[in-house]
Amino acid sequence: MRITHLITRLIVGGAQENTIASVLGLREKPGVEVRLLSGPTAGPEGSLEARVRDAGLLTLVPALCRPVHPWKDLLAWRQLTRHFRRERPDIVHTHSGKAGILGRLAAARAGVPLIVHTIHGPSFGPFQGSLANAVFRAAERRAARSTHHFISVADAMTRQYLAAGIGRPGQYTTIRSGFDLAPFLAAKNDPAVRARFGLAASDFVVGKIARLFKLKGHDDLFAVAPGLVRDRPQTRFLLVGDGAWRARFERRVRELGLQRHFVFTGLVPPGDVPRLVGIMDALVHLSLREGLPRSLPQALAAARPVVAYDCDGAREVCRNDDTGLLLSVGDRPGLMACLRRLADDPALRERLGRRGQQLVREQFSVEHMVDEIYGLYLRLAGRVAQVSAVTDSAAP
């Protein structure tokens, strides 16, 4: 079985880590030959290219880029079509918006027998204007006509796409975005790691793992920070990640006079994330657009409670008053109240974290994810073979 995965770029991010884990895991399955195509990676978010390039699995598509660019998009479609015709994969599995649309259209043009697309997050929604939404919905509907099956990282993605007229219910399967649980299960509140970032053992550390960019909810955290620090001076905020808006966020912290209470780690290799989660007392996830945010199960794997906006698939892992505290999107007073509650109640933090850890053990291992994807491939390939056999027998 020859399988080609395709993603727009390999920045440090949840969809990219999911894709790489899938490719590396599928490589170990019997009878599987797997490759990964990606556009070039650039920018302050960092790159994961080396993890698959060093394994000899990565091919770059020079014209594939994230922004809409008609000439480059046409060129990328042509490059992908030629590649699929030359390599003749049995399955093309696409990820992310741009690669998902161009890749599926190119695979159909090249006659690929089976085309699968993973929805990591919505390409349309209230986070952008009506014109952009109309364009992306139309593009997704067109690509859906060339798609045999969709994988959703959250049930919420399936509901949103079906409501937009994209695909049919029987075309969707939910497969959680798995990761290596062991480093998070072993994470501990290491005083030495805290000290490296200027954090005291007595500090209440609120963590956030996200690109420093729009739609990630940092402004809401900045809005509640002064009140939290005033009432509970031991509160510190650990912002893990980098991005184009870092200077803007650092300036905002200076304007608030909270430099001593905010720590910007900058770009962190994925292997270092468990140690940073270990020194958090709670993690907040305030994004306005995310399929199923990877930072939530990562924090819960380390038995750290989470506070999240009820956006997209967050409620499927942040179960209110069970594994975390769930808020309506933009509820700043509620965010402040939740963080005060967690700061004052270590027993609550322990209960939420342990319940979350149990959930993640059951649903989010990388081995489980790869097994589910591999099993889906086999079922879909079997259906394609049956259809081909019927077609051949009916031919004159």
C-alpha positions as CSV (number, residue, x, y, z in Angstrom):
1,M,0.0,0.0,0.0
2,R,1.6,3.2,-1.2
3,I,0.5,6.2,0.9
4,T,1.3,9.9,0.4
5,H,0.5,12.5,3.0
6,L,0.4,16.1,2.1
7,I,0.4,19.2,4.3
8,T,0.9,22.9,3.6
9,R,3.9,23.5,5.8
10,L,5.7,21.9,8.7
11,I,5.8,24.6,11.4
12,V,5.8,23.7,15.1
13,G,2.1,23.1,15.6
14,G,-0.6,20.5,16.4
15,A,-1.6,19.6,12.9
16,Q,2.0,19.2,11.8
17,E,2.9,17.0,14.8
18,N,-0.2,14.9,14.1
19,T,0.8,14.4,10.5
20,I,4.4,13.5,11.3
21,A,3.4,11.1,14.0
22,S,1.0,9.4,11.5
23,V,3.6,9.1,8.8
24,L,6.3,7.7,11.2
25,G,3.8,5.3,12.8
26,L,2.4,4.1,9.5
27,R,5.9,3.4,8.2
28,E,6.0,0.5,10.7
29,K,2.8,-1.1,9.5
30,P,3.2,-4.2,7.3
31,G,2.9,-3.7,3.6
32,V,3.0,0.1,3.9
33,E,5.2,2.5,1.9
34,V,4.6,6.1,3.1
35,R,5.8,9.5,2.0
36,L,5.2,13.1,3.1
37,L,4.9,16.1,0.8
38,S,5.0,19.7,2.2
39,G,5.4,23.2,1.1
40,P,8.6,25.0,2.3
41,T,8.5,26.1,6.0
42,A,9.5,29.6,7.0
43,G,8.7,32.0,9.8
44,P,9.2,32.4,13.5
45,E,6.9,29.4,14.4
46,G,9.9,27.1,13.8
47,S,10.2,24.0,11.6
48,L,9.6,20.3,12.0
49,E,11.0,19.4,8.6
50,A,14.1,17.7,10.0
51,R,12.1,15.0,11.8
52,V,10.9,13.5,8.5
53,R,13.7,14.8,6.2
54,D,16.3,12.9,8.2
55,A,14.2,9.8,7.9
56,G,14.1,10.1,4.1
57,L,10.4,10.6,4.0
58,L,10.0,14.3,3.0
59,T,9.6,15.8,-0.4
60,L,9.1,19.6,-0.7
61,V,6.7,21.2,-3.2
62,P,8.3,24.6,-3.9
63,A,5.1,26.4,-5.0
64,L,2.9,25.3,-2.1
65,C,2.4,28.2,0.3
66,R,-0.1,29.2,2.9
67,P,-1.4,32.5,1.6
68,V,-3.8,32.6,-1.3
69,H,-1.7,33.2,-4.4
70,P,-3.4,32.4,-7.7
71,W,-0.3,31.9,-9.8
72,K,1.6,29.8,-7.1
73,D,-1.6,27.9,-6.3
74,L,-2.0,26.9,-10.0
75,L,1.7,25.9,-10.2
76,A,1.4,23.9,-6.9
77,W,-1.6,22.0,-8.3
78,R,0.3,21.2,-11.4
79,Q,3.4,20.0,-9.5
80,L,1.2,17.8,-7.3
81,T,-0.7,16.4,-10.2
82,R,2.6,15.4,-12.0
83,H,3.9,13.9,-8.7
84,F,0.9,11.8,-8.2
85,R,0.9,10.6,-11.8
86,R,4.5,9.7,-11.6
87,E,4.5,8.0,-8.1
88,R,1.0,6.4,-8.4
89,P,0.1,6.2,-4.7
90,D,-2.8,4.0,-3.7
91,I,-3.9,6.6,-1.1
92,V,-3.4,10.4,-0.9
93,H,-4.1,11.7,2.6
94,T,-4.2,15.5,2.9
95,H,-4.0,17.9,5.9
96,S,-4.6,21.6,6.4
97,G,-6.6,24.1,4.2
98,K,-4.5,24.9,1.2
99,A,-2.8,21.5,0.8
100,G,-6.2,19.9,1.5
101,I,-7.9,21.6,-1.3
102,L,-5.1,21.6,-3.9
103,G,-4.0,18.2,-3.0
104,R,-7.4,16.5,-3.3
105,L,-8.1,18.2,-6.6
106,A,-4.7,17.1,-7.9
107,A,-5.1,13.6,-6.7
108,A,-8.4,13.3,-8.4
109,R,-7.0,14.7,-11.6
110,A,-4.2,12.1,-11.4
111,G,-6.6,9.2,-10.9
112,V,-5.5,8.3,-7.3
113,P,-7.9,5.5,-6.2
114,L,-8.5,6.7,-2.6
115,I,-8.4,10.3,-1.3
116,V,-8.6,11.0,2.5
117,H,-8.6,14.4,4.2
118,T,-8.1,15.2,7.9
119,I,-9.9,18.2,9.3
120,H,-7.6,19.6,12.0
121,G,-9.5,22.8,12.4
122,P,-12.2,24.8,10.5
123,S,-11.3,26.8,7.4
124,F,-14.4,28.9,7.9
125,G,-16.3,30.4,10.8
126,P,-17.0,33.5,12.9
127,F,-13.3,34.3,13.2
128,Q,-13.3,35.8,9.7
129,G,-15.5,37.8,7.4
130,S,-18.4,36.7,5.3
131,L,-16.6,36.9,2.0
132,A,-13.7,34.8,3.1
133,N,-16.2,32.3,4.6
134,A,-18.1,32.1,1.3
135,V,-14.9,31.4,-0.6
136,F,-13.6,28.8,1.7
137,R,-16.9,27.0,2.0
138,A,-17.2,26.8,-1.7
139,A,-13.6,25.5,-2.1
140,E,-14.2,22.9,0.6
141,R,-17.5,21.8,-1.1
142,R,-15.6,21.5,-4.4
143,A,-12.8,19.5,-2.9
144,A,-15.3,17.2,-1.0
145,R,-16.5,15.9,-4.4
146,S,-13.0,14.5,-4.8
147,T,-12.8,13.1,-1.3
148,H,-13.6,9.5,-0.4
149,H,-13.4,10.0,3.4
150,F,-12.8,12.6,6.1
151,I,-11.0,12.1,9.4
152,S,-12.1,14.6,12.0
153,V,-9.9,15.2,15.1
154,A,-13.1,16.2,17.0
155,D,-16.8,15.5,16.6
156,A,-17.4,19.2,16.4
157,M,-15.5,19.4,13.1
158,T,-17.9,16.8,11.6
159,R,-20.9,18.7,12.7
160,Q,-19.6,22.0,11.3
161,Y,-18.6,20.6,8.0
162,L,-21.9,18.7,7.5
163,A,-23.8,21.8,8.4
164,A,-21.9,23.6,5.7
165,G,-23.0,21.0,3.1
166,I,-19.5,19.4,2.9
167,G,-19.7,15.6,2.4
168,R,-22.2,13.1,3.8
169,P,-22.4,11.6,7.3
170,G,-21.1,8.2,6.3
171,Q,-17.9,9.8,5.0
172,Y,-16.7,11.0,8.4
173,T,-14.7,9.2,11.1
174,T,-13.4,10.8,14.3
175,I,-9.9,9.9,15.2
176,R,-8.3,11.8,18.1
177,S,-4.9,13.5,17.5
178,G,-2.6,11.2,19.4
179,F,0.8,11.9,20.8
180,D,3.5,10.2,22.8
181,L,2.0,10.2,26.3
182,A,5.0,8.9,28.3
183,P,6.9,12.2,28.7
184,F,3.7,14.0,29.8
185,L,2.7,11.2,32.2
186,A,6.2,11.5,33.8
187,A,6.2,15.3,33.9
188,K,6.9,16.8,37.4
189,N,7.0,20.2,39.0
190,D,10.7,20.5,38.9
191,P,12.1,23.4,41.0
192,A,15.2,23.6,38.8
193,V,13.1,24.1,35.6
194,R,11.0,26.7,37.5
195,A,14.1,28.5,38.6
196,R,15.4,28.6,35.0
197,F,12.5,30.7,34.1
198,G,12.6,32.8,37.2
199,L,9.6,31.1,38.8
200,A,9.5,30.4,42.6
201,A,8.2,27.2,44.1
202,S,5.3,29.1,45.7
203,D,4.2,30.8,42.4
204,F,0.8,29.9,40.9
205,V,1.8,29.3,37.3
206,V,-0.8,29.7,34.5
207,G,0.5,28.3,31.3
208,K,-0.5,28.9,27.7
209,I,0.9,26.9,24.7
210,A,0.1,28.7,21.4
211,R,1.6,30.6,18.6
212,L,1.9,34.3,19.4
213,F,-0.6,35.4,16.8
214,K,-4.2,36.4,16.3
215,L,-7.1,34.3,17.3
216,K,-5.2,32.5,20.0
217,G,-6.8,34.5,22.9
218,H,-3.8,36.2,24.4
219,D,-5.6,39.5,24.7
220,D,-8.2,38.0,27.0
221,L,-5.4,36.7,29.2
222,F,-3.8,40.2,29.3
223,A,-7.2,41.7,30.2
224,V,-7.6,39.6,33.3
225,A,-4.0,39.5,34.4
226,P,-3.9,42.8,36.3
227,G,-6.8,41.8,38.5
228,L,-5.4,38.4,39.2
229,V,-2.0,39.8,40.1
230,R,-3.5,42.4,42.3
231,D,-5.5,39.8,44.3
232,R,-3.0,37.0,44.2
233,P,0.5,38.5,43.7
234,Q,2.0,35.0,43.4
235,T,0.4,34.5,40.0
236,R,2.8,34.1,37.0
237,F,2.0,33.5,33.4
238,L,4.2,31.2,31.2
239,L,3.6,31.8,27.5
240,V,5.1,28.9,25.5
241,G,5.7,29.5,21.8
242,D,6.7,32.2,19.3
243,G,5.1,34.0,16.4
244,A,4.7,37.2,14.5
245,W,2.9,39.0,17.3
246,R,5.5,38.5,20.0
247,A,6.8,42.1,20.0
248,R,3.2,43.3,20.2
249,F,2.4,41.1,23.2
250,E,5.7,42.0,25.0
251,R,4.8,45.7,24.5
252,R,1.3,45.0,26.0
253,V,2.9,43.4,29.0
254,R,5.1,46.4,29.5
255,E,2.2,48.8,29.2
256,L,0.4,46.8,32.0
257,G,3.5,46.9,34.1
258,L,3.5,43.1,34.4
259,Q,6.9,42.3,33.1
260,R,7.8,40.4,36.3
261,H,4.6,38.3,36.0
262,F,4.9,37.2,32.4
263,V,7.5,34.8,31.0
264,F,7.9,34.4,27.2
265,T,9.8,31.2,26.6
266,G,10.1,31.7,22.8
267,L,10.2,28.8,20.4
268,V,10.4,25.5,22.3
269,P,11.3,22.2,20.7
270,P,8.3,19.7,21.1
271,G,10.5,17.5,23.2
272,D,10.9,20.2,25.8
273,V,7.1,20.9,26.1
274,P,6.5,18.1,28.8
275,R,9.0,19.7,31.2
276,L,7.3,23.1,30.8
277,V,3.8,21.6,31.3
278,G,5.2,20.0,34.4
279,I,5.9,23.3,36.1
280,M,2.4,24.7,35.3
281,D,-0.4,24.7,37.9
282,A,-3.0,25.1,35.3
283,L,-3.2,25.6,31.5
284,V,-5.5,28.0,29.7
285,H,-6.7,27.6,26.1
286,L,-8.5,30.6,24.7
287,S,-8.3,30.2,21.0
288,L,-11.1,31.3,18.7
289,R,-10.3,28.6,16.1
290,E,-9.0,25.1,16.8
291,G,-10.2,21.6,15.9
292,L,-9.2,19.9,19.1
293,P,-6.4,21.8,20.7
294,R,-3.4,19.6,21.3
295,S,-2.3,21.5,24.4
296,L,-5.4,20.5,26.3
297,P,-4.8,16.7,26.3
298,Q,-1.1,17.3,26.8
299,A,-1.7,19.3,30.0
300,L,-4.2,16.7,31.2
301,A,-1.7,13.9,30.5
302,A,0.5,15.6,33.0
303,A,-2.5,15.8,35.4
304,R,-2.7,19.6,35.1
305,P,-6.2,21.1,35.1
306,V,-7.3,23.2,32.1
307,V,-9.5,26.2,31.5
308,A,-10.8,26.5,28.0
309,Y,-13.2,28.5,25.9
310,D,-16.1,26.3,24.5
311,C,-14.8,26.6,20.9
312,D,-14.8,23.8,18.3
313,G,-13.7,20.5,19.9
314,A,-12.5,21.9,23.3
315,R,-15.5,20.6,25.2
316,E,-14.7,17.0,24.1
317,V,-11.6,17.0,26.3
318,C,-12.2,19.9,28.7
319,R,-15.3,18.5,30.4
320,N,-16.7,21.2,32.8
321,D,-15.9,20.5,36.5
322,D,-14.7,17.0,35.5
323,T,-11.4,17.4,33.7
324,G,-11.4,21.2,33.6
325,L,-13.4,24.4,33.6
326,L,-15.2,25.3,30.4
327,L,-16.3,28.9,29.5
328,S,-18.2,30.7,26.8
329,V,-16.0,32.3,24.3
330,G,-14.8,35.7,25.4
331,D,-16.0,35.3,29.0
332,R,-13.3,37.4,30.7
333,P,-15.1,37.6,34.1
334,G,-15.5,33.8,34.0
335,L,-11.9,33.4,33.1
336,M,-10.8,35.4,36.1
337,A,-13.1,33.6,38.4
338,C,-11.9,30.2,37.2
339,L,-8.2,31.1,37.7
340,R,-8.9,32.5,41.1
341,R,-10.8,29.3,42.0
342,L,-7.9,27.1,40.8
343,A,-5.3,29.3,42.5
344,D,-7.1,28.9,45.9
345,D,-8.0,25.2,45.7
346,P,-5.1,22.7,45.2
347,A,-7.5,19.8,45.9
348,L,-9.6,20.9,42.9
349,R,-6.5,21.1,40.7
350,E,-5.6,17.6,41.7
351,R,-9.1,16.2,41.1
352,L,-9.5,17.8,37.7
353,G,-6.0,16.8,36.6
354,R,-6.3,13.2,37.6
355,R,-9.7,12.8,35.9
356,G,-8.2,14.4,32.8
357,Q,-5.2,12.1,32.8
358,Q,-7.5,9.1,32.9
359,L,-9.4,10.4,29.8
360,V,-6.2,11.1,27.9
361,R,-4.8,7.6,28.6
362,E,-7.8,6.1,27.0
363,Q,-8.1,8.2,23.9
364,F,-5.0,10.1,23.0
365,S,-2.0,7.7,22.6
366,V,-0.2,7.9,19.3
367,E,-0.3,4.2,18.9
368,H,-4.1,4.3,19.1
369,M,-4.3,7.0,16.5
370,V,-2.0,5.2,14.0
371,D,-3.9,1.9,14.5
372,E,-7.2,3.7,13.8
373,I,-5.9,5.4,10.7
374,Y,-4.4,2.2,9.4
375,G,-7.6,0.3,10.0
376,L,-9.6,2.9,8.2
377,Y,-7.2,2.7,5.2
378,L,-7.7,-1.1,5.0
379,R,-11.5,-0.8,5.2
380,L,-11.6,2.0,2.6
381,A,-9.2,0.1,0.3
382,G,-11.4,-3.0,0.6
383,R,-14.4,-1.0,-0.6
384,V,-12.5,0.4,-3.5
385,A,-11.4,-3.1,-4.5
386,Q,-15.0,-4.4,-4.3
387,V,-16.3,-1.5,-6.5
388,S,-13.4,-2.1,-9.0
389,A,-14.2,-5.9,-9.1
390,V,-17.9,-5.2,-9.8
391,T,-17.1,-2.7,-12.5
392,D,-14.7,-5.1,-14.2
393,S,-17.2,-7.9,-14.1
394,A,-19.9,-5.7,-15.7
395,A,-17.6,-4.6,-18.5
396,P,-18.4,-6.2,-22.0
